[in-house]
């Protein structure tokens, strides 16, 4: 179980944008290092939400405790997930 506060602290620079637009990161579950997140509040219906999700995914996947990030509202398109996974692999080499 990953600490929910660690997840929220790791959202990083995205948090300032969320705060400015009344967006809320709701950490629903962290069992087995699989972080389930719902983006709520100002994120609902916002055209920038996929980019926000991409930044959150990137930040959280850098944590050793995190095995995967699942957006319950489907905010992270598969092509963005693949792009970030490739970027993280290249950074690790």
PyMOL Python script that loads the backbone (N, CA, C, O; Angstrom):
from pymol import cmd

cmd.read_pdbstr("""\
ATOM      1  N   UNK A   1       0.855  -1.179   0.000  1.00  0.00           N
ATOM      2  CA  UNK A   1       0.000   0.000   0.000  1.00  0.00           C
ATOM      3  C   UNK A   1       0.902   1.244   0.000  1.00  0.00           C
ATOM      4  O   UNK A   1       1.696   1.438   0.921  1.00  0.00           O
ATOM      5  N   UNK A   2       0.779   2.054  -1.003  1.00  0.00           N
ATOM      6  CA  UNK A   2       1.560   3.285  -1.115  1.00  0.00           C
ATOM      7  C   UNK A   2       0.853   4.373  -0.306  1.00  0.00           C
ATOM      8  O   UNK A   2      -0.373   4.483  -0.336  1.00  0.00           O
ATOM      9  N   UNK A   3       1.631   5.168   0.410  1.00  0.00           N
ATOM     10  CA  UNK A   3       1.070   6.245   1.220  1.00  0.00           C
ATOM     11  C   UNK A   3       0.400   7.297   0.333  1.00  0.00           C
ATOM     12  O   UNK A   3       1.021   7.837  -0.583  1.00  0.00           O
ATOM     13  N   UNK A   4      -0.863   7.579   0.615  1.00  0.00           N
ATOM     14  CA  UNK A   4      -1.611   8.537  -0.214  1.00  0.00           C
ATOM     15  C   UNK A   4      -0.989   9.929  -0.175  1.00  0.00           C
ATOM     16  O   UNK A   4      -1.024  10.654  -1.169  1.00  0.00           O
ATOM     17  N   UNK A   5      -0.425  10.300   0.960  1.00  0.00           N
ATOM     18  CA  UNK A   5       0.196  11.626   1.053  1.00  0.00           C
ATOM     19  C   UNK A   5       1.426  11.713   0.156  1.00  0.00           C
ATOM     20  O   UNK A   5       1.698  12.762  -0.428  1.00  0.00           O
ATOM     21  N   UNK A   6       2.175  10.604   0.045  1.00  0.00           N
ATOM     22  CA  UNK A   6       3.323  10.570  -0.857  1.00  0.00           C
ATOM     23  C   UNK A   6       2.860  10.806  -2.295  1.00  0.00           C
ATOM     24  O   UNK A   6       3.511  11.522  -3.057  1.00  0.00           O
ATOM     25  N   UNK A   7       1.740  10.204  -2.653  1.00  0.00           N
ATOM     26  CA  UNK A   7       1.182  10.394  -3.997  1.00  0.00           C
ATOM     27  C   UNK A   7       0.836  11.859  -4.215  1.00  0.00           C
ATOM     28  O   UNK A   7       1.220  12.450  -5.224  1.00  0.00           O
ATOM     29  N   UNK A   8       0.119  12.437  -3.280  1.00  0.00           N
ATOM     30  CA  UNK A   8      -0.291  13.841  -3.420  1.00  0.00           C
ATOM     31  C   UNK A   8       0.912  14.774  -3.452  1.00  0.00           C
ATOM     32  O   UNK A   8       0.926  15.747  -4.206  1.00  0.00           O
ATOM     33  N   UNK A   9       1.919  14.482  -2.638  1.00  0.00           N
ATOM     34  CA  UNK A   9       3.134  15.314  -2.621  1.00  0.00           C
ATOM     35  C   UNK A   9       3.898  15.204  -3.939  1.00  0.00           C
ATOM     36  O   UNK A   9       4.581  16.145  -4.342  1.00  0.00           O
ATOM     37  N   UNK A  10       3.784  14.055  -4.610  1.00  0.00           N
ATOM     38  CA  UNK A  10       4.550  13.801  -5.827  1.00  0.00           C
ATOM     39  C   UNK A  10       3.903  14.356  -7.084  1.00  0.00           C
ATOM     40  O   UNK A  10       4.503  14.317  -8.157  1.00  0.00           O
ATOM     41  N   UNK A  11       2.696  14.868  -6.967  1.00  0.00           N
ATOM     42  CA  UNK A  11       2.022  15.457  -8.127  1.00  0.00           C
ATOM     43  C   UNK A  11       2.817  16.662  -8.633  1.00  0.00           C
ATOM     44  O   UNK A  11       2.741  17.016  -9.809  1.00  0.00           O
ATOM     45  N   UNK A  12       3.570  17.278  -7.744  1.00  0.00           N
ATOM     46  CA  UNK A  12       4.531  18.296  -8.123  1.00  0.00           C
ATOM     47  C   UNK A  12       3.935  19.562  -8.716  1.00  0.00           C
ATOM     48  O   UNK A  12       2.946  20.091  -8.209  1.00  0.00           O
ATOM     49  N   UNK A  13       4.553  20.050  -9.810  1.00  0.00           N
ATOM     50  CA  UNK A  13       4.161  21.346 -10.380  1.00  0.00           C
ATOM     51  C   UNK A  13       2.717  21.378 -10.875  1.00  0.00           C
ATOM     52  O   UNK A  13       2.142  22.454 -11.039  1.00  0.00           O
ATOM     53  N   UNK A  14       2.132  20.213 -11.112  1.00  0.00           N
ATOM     54  CA  UNK A  14       0.742  20.162 -11.570  1.00  0.00           C
ATOM     55  C   UNK A  14      -0.200  20.698 -10.489  1.00  0.00           C
ATOM     56  O   UNK A  14      -1.269  21.227 -10.796  1.00  0.00           O
ATOM     57  N   UNK A  15       0.200  20.560  -9.225  1.00  0.00           N
ATOM     58  CA  UNK A  15      -0.682  20.961  -8.129  1.00  0.00           C
ATOM     59  C   UNK A  15      -1.036  22.444  -8.194  1.00  0.00           C
ATOM     60  O   UNK A  15      -2.166  22.820  -7.884  1.00  0.00           O
ATOM     61  N   UNK A  16      -0.094  23.284  -8.590  1.00  0.00           N
ATOM     62  CA  UNK A  16      -0.375  24.719  -8.689  1.00  0.00           C
ATOM     63  C   UNK A  16      -1.449  24.995  -9.736  1.00  0.00           C
ATOM     64  O   UNK A  16      -2.315  25.848  -9.539  1.00  0.00           O
ATOM     65  N   UNK A  17      -1.385  24.267 -10.850  1.00  0.00           N
ATOM     66  CA  UNK A  17      -2.389  24.421 -11.909  1.00  0.00           C
ATOM     67  C   UNK A  17      -3.744  23.920 -11.409  1.00  0.00           C
ATOM     68  O   UNK A  17      -4.773  24.557 -11.635  1.00  0.00           O
ATOM     69  N   UNK A  18      -3.733  22.783 -10.735  1.00  0.00           N
ATOM     70  CA  UNK A  18      -4.973  22.234 -10.184  1.00  0.00           C
ATOM     71  C   UNK A  18      -5.610  23.223  -9.211  1.00  0.00           C
ATOM     72  O   UNK A  18      -6.815  23.470  -9.258  1.00  0.00           O
ATOM     73  N   UNK A  19      -4.791  23.780  -8.338  1.00  0.00           N
ATOM     74  CA  UNK A  19      -5.307  24.736  -7.343  1.00  0.00           C
ATOM     75  C   UNK A  19      -5.941  25.941  -8.021  1.00  0.00           C
ATOM     76  O   UNK A  19      -6.991  26.421  -7.593  1.00  0.00           O
ATOM     77  N   UNK A  20      -5.297  26.432  -9.087  1.00  0.00           N
ATOM     78  CA  UNK A  20      -5.793  27.622  -9.776  1.00  0.00           C
ATOM     79  C   UNK A  20      -7.114  27.359 -10.495  1.00  0.00           C
ATOM     80  O   UNK A  20      -7.889  28.286 -10.730  1.00  0.00           O
ATOM     81  N   UNK A  21      -7.369  26.108 -10.842  1.00  0.00           N
ATOM     82  CA  UNK A  21      -8.575  25.775 -11.603  1.00  0.00           C
ATOM     83  C   UNK A  21      -9.553  24.907 -10.818  1.00  0.00           C
ATOM     84  O   UNK A  21     -10.436  24.277 -11.400  1.00  0.00           O
ATOM     85  N   UNK A  22      -9.394  24.873  -9.498  1.00  0.00           N
ATOM     86  CA  UNK A  22     -10.269  24.073  -8.629  1.00  0.00           C
ATOM     87  C   UNK A  22     -10.273  22.593  -9.004  1.00  0.00           C
ATOM     88  O   UNK A  22     -11.281  21.907  -8.829  1.00  0.00           O
ATOM     89  N   UNK A  23      -9.154  22.106  -9.515  1.00  0.00           N
ATOM     90  CA  UNK A  23      -9.024  20.683  -9.827  1.00  0.00           C
ATOM     91  C   UNK A  23      -8.632  19.904  -8.590  1.00  0.00           C
ATOM     92  O   UNK A  23      -7.920  20.411  -7.723  1.00  0.00           O
ATOM     93  N   UNK A  24      -9.097  18.679  -8.513  1.00  0.00           N
ATOM     94  CA  UNK A  24      -8.844  17.850  -7.345  1.00  0.00           C
ATOM     95  C   UNK A  24      -8.302  16.496  -7.789  1.00  0.00           C
ATOM     96  O   UNK A  24      -8.872  15.844  -8.664  1.00  0.00           O
ATOM     97  N   UNK A  25      -7.193  16.081  -7.175  1.00  0.00           N
ATOM     98  CA  UNK A  25      -6.663  14.740  -7.372  1.00  0.00           C
ATOM     99  C   UNK A  25      -7.177  13.904  -6.212  1.00  0.00           C
ATOM    100  O   UNK A  25      -6.809  14.139  -5.061  1.00  0.00           O
ATOM    101  N   UNK A  26      -8.019  12.940  -6.509  1.00  0.00           N
ATOM    102  CA  UNK A  26      -8.567  12.056  -5.492  1.00  0.00           C
ATOM    103  C   UNK A  26      -7.889  10.696  -5.622  1.00  0.00           C
ATOM    104  O   UNK A  26      -8.116   9.969  -6.589  1.00  0.00           O
ATOM    105  N   UNK A  27      -7.049  10.358  -4.631  1.00  0.00           N
ATOM    106  CA  UNK A  27      -6.377   9.062  -4.628  1.00  0.00           C
ATOM    107  C   UNK A  27      -7.361   8.056  -4.030  1.00  0.00           C
ATOM    108  O   UNK A  27      -7.639   8.083  -2.831  1.00  0.00           O
ATOM    109  N   UNK A  28      -7.881   7.177  -4.873  1.00  0.00           N
ATOM    110  CA  UNK A  28      -8.924   6.248  -4.469  1.00  0.00           C
ATOM    111  C   UNK A  28      -8.343   4.997  -3.827  1.00  0.00           C
ATOM    112  O   UNK A  28      -8.884   4.496  -2.842  1.00  0.00           O
ATOM    113  N   UNK A  29      -7.232   4.484  -4.385  1.00  0.00           N
ATOM    114  CA  UNK A  29      -6.655   3.243  -3.873  1.00  0.00           C
ATOM    115  C   UNK A  29      -5.187   3.178  -4.269  1.00  0.00           C
ATOM    116  O   UNK A  29      -4.786   3.728  -5.295  1.00  0.00           O
ATOM    117  N   UNK A  30      -4.383   2.496  -3.442  1.00  0.00           N
ATOM    118  CA  UNK A  30      -2.956   2.340  -3.752  1.00  0.00           C
ATOM    119  C   UNK A  30      -2.493   0.898  -3.524  1.00  0.00           C
ATOM    120  O   UNK A  30      -1.294   0.655  -3.389  1.00  0.00           O
ATOM    121  N   UNK A  31      -3.407  -0.041  -3.480  1.00  0.00           N
ATOM    122  CA  UNK A  31      -3.086  -1.435  -3.206  1.00  0.00           C
ATOM    123  C   UNK A  31      -2.103  -1.991  -4.233  1.00  0.00           C
ATOM    124  O   UNK A  31      -2.245  -1.768  -5.436  1.00  0.00           O
ATOM    125  N   UNK A  32      -1.095  -2.726  -3.728  1.00  0.00           N
ATOM    126  CA  UNK A  32      -0.087  -3.386  -4.573  1.00  0.00           C
ATOM    127  C   UNK A  32       0.669  -2.412  -5.469  1.00  0.00           C
ATOM    128  O   UNK A  32       1.162  -2.805  -6.526  1.00  0.00           O
ATOM    129  N   UNK A  33       0.768  -1.149  -5.062  1.00  0.00           N
ATOM    130  CA  UNK A  33       1.505  -0.167  -5.845  1.00  0.00           C
ATOM    131  C   UNK A  33       0.776   0.299  -7.092  1.00  0.00           C
ATOM    132  O   UNK A  33       1.346   1.001  -7.928  1.00  0.00           O
ATOM    133  N   UNK A  34      -0.495  -0.095  -7.218  1.00  0.00           N
ATOM    134  CA  UNK A  34      -1.312   0.367  -8.341  1.00  0.00           C
ATOM    135  C   UNK A  34      -2.166   1.518  -7.829  1.00  0.00           C
ATOM    136  O   UNK A  34      -3.106   1.320  -7.060  1.00  0.00           O
ATOM    137  N   UNK A  35      -1.827   2.710  -8.266  1.00  0.00           N
ATOM    138  CA  UNK A  35      -2.476   3.916  -7.773  1.00  0.00           C
ATOM    139  C   UNK A  35      -3.690   4.228  -8.645  1.00  0.00           C
ATOM    140  O   UNK A  35      -3.567   4.457  -9.848  1.00  0.00           O
ATOM    141  N   UNK A  36      -4.851   4.232  -8.020  1.00  0.00           N
ATOM    142  CA  UNK A  36      -6.095   4.582  -8.715  1.00  0.00           C
ATOM    143  C   UNK A  36      -6.435   6.019  -8.380  1.00  0.00           C
ATOM    144  O   UNK A  36      -6.564   6.380  -7.211  1.00  0.00           O
ATOM    145  N   UNK A  37      -6.579   6.839  -9.410  1.00  0.00           N
ATOM    146  CA  UNK A  37      -6.800   8.276  -9.239  1.00  0.00           C
ATOM    147  C   UNK A  37      -8.041   8.707 -10.015  1.00  0.00           C
ATOM    148  O   UNK A  37      -8.310   8.235 -11.120  1.00  0.00           O
ATOM    149  N   UNK A  38      -8.776   9.610  -9.401  1.00  0.00           N
ATOM    150  CA  UNK A  38      -9.880  10.263 -10.083  1.00  0.00           C
ATOM    151  C   UNK A  38      -9.579  11.756 -10.091  1.00  0.00           C
ATOM    152  O   UNK A  38      -9.304  12.342  -9.044  1.00  0.00           O
ATOM    153  N   UNK A  39      -9.631  12.371 -11.271  1.00  0.00           N
ATOM    154  CA  UNK A  39      -9.453  13.823 -11.364  1.00  0.00           C
ATOM    155  C   UNK A  39     -10.844  14.444 -11.346  1.00  0.00           C
ATOM    156  O   UNK A  39     -11.697  14.124 -12.175  1.00  0.00           O
ATOM    157  N   UNK A  40     -11.054  15.335 -10.388  1.00  0.00           N
ATOM    158  CA  UNK A  40     -12.395  15.854 -10.143  1.00  0.00           C
ATOM    159  C   UNK A  40     -12.396  17.377 -10.075  1.00  0.00           C
ATOM    160  O   UNK A  40     -11.383  18.022 -10.344  1.00  0.00           O
ATOM    161  N   UNK A  41     -13.532  17.935  -9.718  1.00  0.00           N
ATOM    162  CA  UNK A  41     -13.665  19.385  -9.598  1.00  0.00           C
ATOM    163  C   UNK A  41     -13.500  20.046 -10.956  1.00  0.00           C
ATOM    164  O   UNK A  41     -14.172  19.679 -11.920  1.00  0.00           O
ATOM    165  N   UNK A  42     -12.605  21.021 -11.028  1.00  0.00           N
ATOM    166  CA  UNK A  42     -12.374  21.771 -12.253  1.00  0.00           C
ATOM    167  C   UNK A  42     -11.823  20.926 -13.392  1.00  0.00           C
ATOM    168  O   UNK A  42     -11.836  21.357 -14.545  1.00  0.00           O
ATOM    169  N   UNK A  43     -11.336  19.723 -13.082  1.00  0.00           N
ATOM    170  CA  UNK A  43     -10.811  18.832 -14.133  1.00  0.00           C
ATOM    171  C   UNK A  43     -11.931  18.249 -14.991  1.00  0.00           C
ATOM    172  O   UNK A  43     -11.713  17.908 -16.154  1.00  0.00           O
ATOM    173  N   UNK A  44     -13.116  18.137 -14.423  1.00  0.00           N
ATOM    174  CA  UNK A  44     -14.235  17.527 -15.127  1.00  0.00           C
ATOM    175  C   UNK A  44     -14.588  18.343 -16.366  1.00  0.00           C
ATOM    176  O   UNK A  44     -15.005  19.497 -16.266  1.00  0.00           O
ATOM    177  N   UNK A  45     -14.418  17.734 -17.524  1.00  0.00           N
ATOM    178  CA  UNK A  45     -14.743  18.401 -18.775  1.00  0.00           C
ATOM    179  C   UNK A  45     -13.691  19.361 -19.292  1.00  0.00           C
ATOM    180  O   UNK A  45     -13.889  19.977 -20.340  1.00  0.00           O
ATOM    181  N   UNK A  46     -12.574  19.509 -18.587  1.00  0.00           N
ATOM    182  CA  UNK A  46     -11.520  20.430 -19.017  1.00  0.00           C
ATOM    183  C   UNK A  46     -10.709  19.798 -20.144  1.00  0.00           C
ATOM    184  O   UNK A  46     -10.319  18.633 -20.058  1.00  0.00           O
ATOM    185  N   UNK A  47     -10.457  20.569 -21.197  1.00  0.00           N
ATOM    186  CA  UNK A  47      -9.692  20.073 -22.333  1.00  0.00           C
ATOM    187  C   UNK A  47      -8.234  19.784 -22.011  1.00  0.00           C
ATOM    188  O   UNK A  47      -7.575  19.052 -22.750  1.00  0.00           O
ATOM    189  N   UNK A  48      -7.724  20.339 -20.933  1.00  0.00           N
ATOM    190  CA  UNK A  48      -6.326  20.125 -20.567  1.00  0.00           C
ATOM    191  C   UNK A  48      -6.126  18.910 -19.660  1.00  0.00           C
ATOM    192  O   UNK A  48      -4.992  18.576 -19.314  1.00  0.00           O
ATOM    193  N   UNK A  49      -7.206  18.254 -19.277  1.00  0.00           N
ATOM    194  CA  UNK A  49      -7.106  17.152 -18.338  1.00  0.00           C
ATOM    195  C   UNK A  49      -6.171  16.026 -18.814  1.00  0.00           C
ATOM    196  O   UNK A  49      -5.427  15.494 -17.990  1.00  0.00           O
ATOM    197  N   UNK A  50      -6.171  15.634 -20.103  1.00  0.00           N
ATOM    198  CA  UNK A  50      -5.210  14.591 -20.514  1.00  0.00           C
ATOM    199  C   UNK A  50      -3.751  15.000 -20.292  1.00  0.00           C
ATOM    200  O   UNK A  50      -2.926  14.162 -19.929  1.00  0.00           O
ATOM    201  N   UNK A  51      -3.430  16.266 -20.504  1.00  0.00           N
ATOM    202  CA  UNK A  51      -2.054  16.731 -20.258  1.00  0.00           C
ATOM    203  C   UNK A  51      -1.739  16.714 -18.764  1.00  0.00           C
ATOM    204  O   UNK A  51      -0.625  16.373 -18.365  1.00  0.00           O
ATOM    205  N   UNK A  52      -2.707  17.076 -17.954  1.00  0.00           N
ATOM    206  CA  UNK A  52      -2.541  17.022 -16.507  1.00  0.00           C
ATOM    207  C   UNK A  52      -2.304  15.579 -16.076  1.00  0.00           C
ATOM    208  O   UNK A  52      -1.414  15.299 -15.274  1.00  0.00           O
ATOM    209  N   UNK A  53      -3.105  14.669 -16.614  1.00  0.00           N
ATOM    210  CA  UNK A  53      -2.963  13.248 -16.293  1.00  0.00           C
ATOM    211  C   UNK A  53      -1.584  12.735 -16.710  1.00  0.00           C
ATOM    212  O   UNK A  53      -0.967  11.948 -15.993  1.00  0.00           O
ATOM    213  N   UNK A  54      -1.105  13.182 -17.866  1.00  0.00           N
ATOM    214  CA  UNK A  54       0.206  12.761 -18.344  1.00  0.00           C
ATOM    215  C   UNK A  54       1.304  13.207 -17.376  1.00  0.00           C
ATOM    216  O   UNK A  54       2.208  12.432 -17.065  1.00  0.00           O
ATOM    217  N   UNK A  55       1.229  14.437 -16.905  1.00  0.00           N
ATOM    218  CA  UNK A  55       2.222  14.943 -15.946  1.00  0.00           C
ATOM    219  C   UNK A  55       2.166  14.174 -14.631  1.00  0.00           C
ATOM    220  O   UNK A  55       3.200  13.852 -14.045  1.00  0.00           O
ATOM    221  N   UNK A  56       0.956  13.884 -14.175  1.00  0.00           N
ATOM    222  CA  UNK A  56       0.798  13.122 -12.930  1.00  0.00           C
ATOM    223  C   UNK A  56       1.373  11.716 -13.111  1.00  0.00           C
ATOM    224  O   UNK A  56       2.115  11.235 -12.255  1.00  0.00           O
ATOM    225  N   UNK A  57       1.037  11.066 -14.206  1.00  0.00           N
ATOM    226  CA  UNK A  57       1.550   9.717 -14.491  1.00  0.00           C
ATOM    227  C   UNK A  57       3.075   9.720 -14.510  1.00  0.00           C
ATOM    228  O   UNK A  57       3.714   8.858 -13.907  1.00  0.00           O
ATOM    229  N   UNK A  58       3.648  10.692 -15.204  1.00  0.00           N
ATOM    230  CA  UNK A  58       5.111  10.803 -15.296  1.00  0.00           C
ATOM    231  C   UNK A  58       5.744  10.952 -13.911  1.00  0.00           C
ATOM    232  O   UNK A  58       6.722  10.274 -13.595  1.00  0.00           O
ATOM    233  N   UNK A  59       5.186  11.833 -13.094  1.00  0.00           N
ATOM    234  CA  UNK A  59       5.741  12.069 -11.749  1.00  0.00           C
ATOM    235  C   UNK A  59       5.621  10.827 -10.876  1.00  0.00           C
ATOM    236  O   UNK A  59       6.564  10.467 -10.170  1.00  0.00           O
ATOM    237  N   UNK A  60       4.474  10.177 -10.921  1.00  0.00           N
ATOM    238  CA  UNK A  60       4.241   9.037 -10.030  1.00  0.00           C
ATOM    239  C   UNK A  60       5.004   7.788 -10.456  1.00  0.00           C
ATOM    240  O   UNK A  60       5.438   7.014  -9.603  1.00  0.00           O
ATOM    241  N   UNK A  61       5.175   7.580 -11.749  1.00  0.00           N
ATOM    242  CA  UNK A  61       5.885   6.391 -12.218  1.00  0.00           C
ATOM    243  C   UNK A  61       7.381   6.454 -11.907  1.00  0.00           C
ATOM    244  O   UNK A  61       8.078   5.448 -12.035  1.00  0.00           O
ATOM    245  N   UNK A  62       7.874   7.603 -11.507  1.00  0.00           N
ATOM    246  CA  UNK A  62       9.268   7.734 -11.074  1.00  0.00           C
ATOM    247  C   UNK A  62       9.475   7.177  -9.666  1.00  0.00           C
ATOM    248  O   UNK A  62      10.608   6.918  -9.262  1.00  0.00           O
ATOM    249  N   UNK A  63       8.384   6.992  -8.921  1.00  0.00           N
ATOM    250  CA  UNK A  63       8.478   6.495  -7.546  1.00  0.00           C
ATOM    251  C   UNK A  63       8.647   4.979  -7.538  1.00  0.00           C
ATOM    252  O   UNK A  63       7.933   4.263  -8.241  1.00  0.00           O
ATOM    253  N   UNK A  64       9.592   4.499  -6.741  1.00  0.00           N
ATOM    254  CA  UNK A  64       9.831   3.056  -6.658  1.00  0.00           C
ATOM    255  C   UNK A  64       8.605   2.297  -6.163  1.00  0.00           C
ATOM    256  O   UNK A  64       8.384   1.151  -6.553  1.00  0.00           O
ATOM    257  N   UNK A  65       7.815   2.927  -5.313  1.00  0.00           N
ATOM    258  CA  UNK A  65       6.661   2.267  -4.702  1.00  0.00           C
ATOM    259  C   UNK A  65       5.493   2.078  -5.674  1.00  0.00           C
ATOM    260  O   UNK A  65       4.579   1.297  -5.410  1.00  0.00           O
ATOM    261  N   UNK A  66       5.531   2.799  -6.797  1.00  0.00           N
ATOM    262  CA  UNK A  66       4.396   2.800  -7.728  1.00  0.00           C
ATOM    263  C   UNK A  66       4.665   1.849  -8.892  1.00  0.00           C
ATOM    264  O   UNK A  66       5.683   1.961  -9.575  1.00  0.00           O
ATOM    265  N   UNK A  67       3.737   0.912  -9.110  1.00  0.00           N
ATOM    266  CA  UNK A  67       3.839  -0.044 -10.218  1.00  0.00           C
ATOM    267  C   UNK A  67       3.018   0.391 -11.425  1.00  0.00           C
ATOM    268  O   UNK A  67       3.368   0.087 -12.565  1.00  0.00           O
ATOM    269  N   UNK A  68       1.931   1.101 -11.169  1.00  0.00           N
ATOM    270  CA  UNK A  68       1.088   1.581 -12.262  1.00  0.00           C
ATOM    271  C   UNK A  68       0.183   2.672 -11.732  1.00  0.00           C
ATOM    272  O   UNK A  68      -0.043   2.781 -10.527  1.00  0.00           O
ATOM    273  N   UNK A  69      -0.334   3.484 -12.648  1.00  0.00           N
ATOM    274  CA  UNK A  69      -1.281   4.541 -12.305  1.00  0.00           C
ATOM    275  C   UNK A  69      -2.498   4.354 -13.203  1.00  0.00           C
ATOM    276  O   UNK A  69      -2.382   4.307 -14.428  1.00  0.00           O
ATOM    277  N   UNK A  70      -3.655   4.248 -12.577  1.00  0.00           N
ATOM    278  CA  UNK A  70      -4.901   4.054 -13.311  1.00  0.00           C
ATOM    279  C   UNK A  70      -5.785   5.272 -13.065  1.00  0.00           C
ATOM    280  O   UNK A  70      -6.078   5.617 -11.920  1.00  0.00           O
ATOM    281  N   UNK A  71      -6.202   5.914 -14.138  1.00  0.00           N
ATOM    282  CA  UNK A  71      -7.116   7.052 -14.028  1.00  0.00           C
ATOM    283  C   UNK A  71      -8.536   6.529 -14.202  1.00  0.00           C
ATOM    284  O   UNK A  71      -8.912   6.075 -15.283  1.00  0.00           O
ATOM    285  N   UNK A  72      -9.306   6.596 -13.150  1.00  0.00           N
ATOM    286  CA  UNK A  72     -10.638   6.010 -13.139  1.00  0.00           C
ATOM    287  C   UNK A  72     -11.589   6.681 -14.123  1.00  0.00           C
ATOM    288  O   UNK A  72     -12.559   6.067 -14.567  1.00  0.00           O
ATOM    289  N   UNK A  73     -11.317   7.931 -14.465  1.00  0.00           N
ATOM    290  CA  UNK A  73     -12.169   8.653 -15.400  1.00  0.00           C
ATOM    291  C   UNK A  73     -11.638   8.558 -16.829  1.00  0.00           C
ATOM    292  O   UNK A  73     -12.195   9.180 -17.733  1.00  0.00           O
ATOM    293  N   UNK A  74     -10.572   7.792 -17.044  1.00  0.00           N
ATOM    294  CA  UNK A  74     -10.022   7.590 -18.373  1.00  0.00           C
ATOM    295  C   UNK A  74      -9.316   8.795 -18.955  1.00  0.00           C
ATOM    296  O   UNK A  74      -9.352   9.015 -20.166  1.00  0.00           O
ATOM    297  N   UNK A  75      -8.667   9.587 -18.090  1.00  0.00           N
ATOM    298  CA  UNK A  75      -8.068  10.842 -18.553  1.00  0.00           C
ATOM    299  C   UNK A  75      -6.745  10.696 -19.297  1.00  0.00           C
ATOM    300  O   UNK A  75      -6.269  11.662 -19.893  1.00  0.00           O
ATOM    301  N   UNK A  76      -6.141   9.503 -19.275  1.00  0.00           N
ATOM    302  CA  UNK A  76      -4.827   9.342 -19.901  1.00  0.00           C
ATOM    303  C   UNK A  76      -4.943   8.423 -21.120  1.00  0.00           C
ATOM    304  O   UNK A  76      -5.036   7.204 -20.975  1.00  0.00           O
ATOM    305  N   UNK A  77      -4.937   9.012 -22.325  1.00  0.00           N
ATOM    306  CA  UNK A  77      -5.008   8.187 -23.537  1.00  0.00           C
ATOM    307  C   UNK A  77      -3.821   7.231 -23.622  1.00  0.00           C
ATOM    308  O   UNK A  77      -2.731   7.545 -23.145  1.00  0.00           O
ATOM    309  N   UNK A  78      -4.030   6.082 -24.220  1.00  0.00           N
ATOM    310  CA  UNK A  78      -2.999   5.039 -24.296  1.00  0.00           C
ATOM    311  C   UNK A  78      -1.724   5.536 -24.971  1.00  0.00           C
ATOM    312  O   UNK A  78      -0.627   5.178 -24.542  1.00  0.00           O
ATOM    313  N   UNK A  79      -1.844   6.361 -26.026  1.00  0.00           N
ATOM    314  CA  UNK A  79      -0.631   6.843 -26.702  1.00  0.00           C
ATOM    315  C   UNK A  79       0.215   7.726 -25.792  1.00  0.00           C
ATOM    316  O   UNK A  79       1.440   7.740 -25.917  1.00  0.00           O
ATOM    317  N   UNK A  80      -0.421   8.467 -24.873  1.00  0.00           N
ATOM    318  CA  UNK A  80       0.335   9.285 -23.918  1.00  0.00           C
ATOM    319  C   UNK A  80       1.042   8.384 -22.902  1.00  0.00           C
ATOM    320  O   UNK A  80       2.185   8.642 -22.523  1.00  0.00           O
ATOM    321  N   UNK A  81       0.362   7.340 -22.471  1.00  0.00           N
ATOM    322  CA  UNK A  81       0.953   6.380 -21.529  1.00  0.00           C
ATOM    323  C   UNK A  81       2.195   5.752 -22.171  1.00  0.00           C
ATOM    324  O   UNK A  81       3.233   5.646 -21.518  1.00  0.00           O
ATOM    325  N   UNK A  82       2.108   5.335 -23.432  1.00  0.00           N
ATOM    326  CA  UNK A  82       3.238   4.719 -24.115  1.00  0.00           C
ATOM    327  C   UNK A  82       4.397   5.703 -24.262  1.00  0.00           C
ATOM    328  O   UNK A  82       5.557   5.325 -24.101  1.00  0.00           O
ATOM    329  N   UNK A  83       4.087   6.957 -24.566  1.00  0.00           N
ATOM    330  CA  UNK A  83       5.109   7.989 -24.706  1.00  0.00           C
ATOM    331  C   UNK A  83       5.883   8.162 -23.395  1.00  0.00           C
ATOM    332  O   UNK A  83       7.113   8.214 -23.394  1.00  0.00           O
ATOM    333  N   UNK A  84       5.159   8.249 -22.294  1.00  0.00           N
ATOM    334  CA  UNK A  84       5.807   8.427 -20.988  1.00  0.00           C
ATOM    335  C   UNK A  84       6.610   7.183 -20.610  1.00  0.00           C
ATOM    336  O   UNK A  84       7.720   7.303 -20.093  1.00  0.00           O
ATOM    337  N   UNK A  85       6.065   5.994 -20.861  1.00  0.00           N
ATOM    338  CA  UNK A  85       6.796   4.763 -20.546  1.00  0.00           C
ATOM    339  C   UNK A  85       8.129   4.715 -21.301  1.00  0.00           C
ATOM    340  O   UNK A  85       9.155   4.334 -20.737  1.00  0.00           O
ATOM    341  N   UNK A  86       8.103   5.100 -22.570  1.00  0.00           N
ATOM    342  CA  UNK A  86       9.336   5.128 -23.358  1.00  0.00           C
ATOM    343  C   UNK A  86      10.314   6.168 -22.815  1.00  0.00           C
ATOM    344  O   UNK A  86      11.515   5.913 -22.735  1.00  0.00           O
ATOM    345  N   UNK A  87       9.807   7.316 -22.451  1.00  0.00           N
ATOM    346  CA  UNK A  87      10.648   8.379 -21.880  1.00  0.00           C
ATOM    347  C   UNK A  87      11.317   7.909 -20.585  1.00  0.00           C
ATOM    348  O   UNK A  87      12.509   8.141 -20.383  1.00  0.00           O
ATOM    349  N   UNK A  88      10.557   7.254 -19.717  1.00  0.00           N
ATOM    350  CA  UNK A  88      11.096   6.760 -18.453  1.00  0.00           C
ATOM    351  C   UNK A  88      12.148   5.679 -18.697  1.00  0.00           C
ATOM    352  O   UNK A  88      13.159   5.627 -17.996  1.00  0.00           O
ATOM    353  N   UNK A  89      11.917   4.818 -19.686  1.00  0.00           N
ATOM    354  CA  UNK A  89      12.891   3.781 -20.023  1.00  0.00           C
ATOM    355  C   UNK A  89      14.186   4.406 -20.518  1.00  0.00           C
ATOM    356  O   UNK A  89      15.272   3.982 -20.125  1.00  0.00           O
ATOM    357  N   UNK A  90      14.075   5.410 -21.377  1.00  0.00           N
ATOM    358  CA  UNK A  90      15.264   6.095 -21.900  1.00  0.00           C
ATOM    359  C   UNK A  90      16.015   6.824 -20.799  1.00  0.00           C
ATOM    360  O   UNK A  90      17.245   6.861 -20.810  1.00  0.00           O
ATOM    361  N   UNK A  91      15.292   7.403 -19.849  1.00  0.00           N
ATOM    362  CA  UNK A  91      15.957   8.110 -18.745  1.00  0.00           C
ATOM    363  C   UNK A  91      16.703   7.145 -17.846  1.00  0.00           C
ATOM    364  O   UNK A  91      17.720   7.508 -17.256  1.00  0.00           O
ATOM    365  N   UNK A  92      16.211   5.916 -17.732  1.00  0.00           N
ATOM    366  CA  UNK A  92      16.828   4.919 -16.853  1.00  0.00           C
ATOM    367  C   UNK A  92      18.103   4.336 -17.448  1.00  0.00           C
ATOM    368  O   UNK A  92      18.931   3.779 -16.727  1.00  0.00           O
ATOM    369  N   UNK A  93      18.263   4.464 -18.765  1.00  0.00           N
ATOM    370  CA  UNK A  93      19.435   3.863 -19.431  1.00  0.00           C
ATOM    371  C   UNK A  93      20.658   4.735 -19.336  1.00  0.00           C
ATOM    372  O   UNK A  93      21.718   4.369 -19.845  1.00  0.00           O
TER     373      UNK A  93
END
""", "prot")
cmd.dss("prot")
cmd.show_as("cartoon", "prot")
cmd.util.cbc("prot")
cmd.orient("prot")
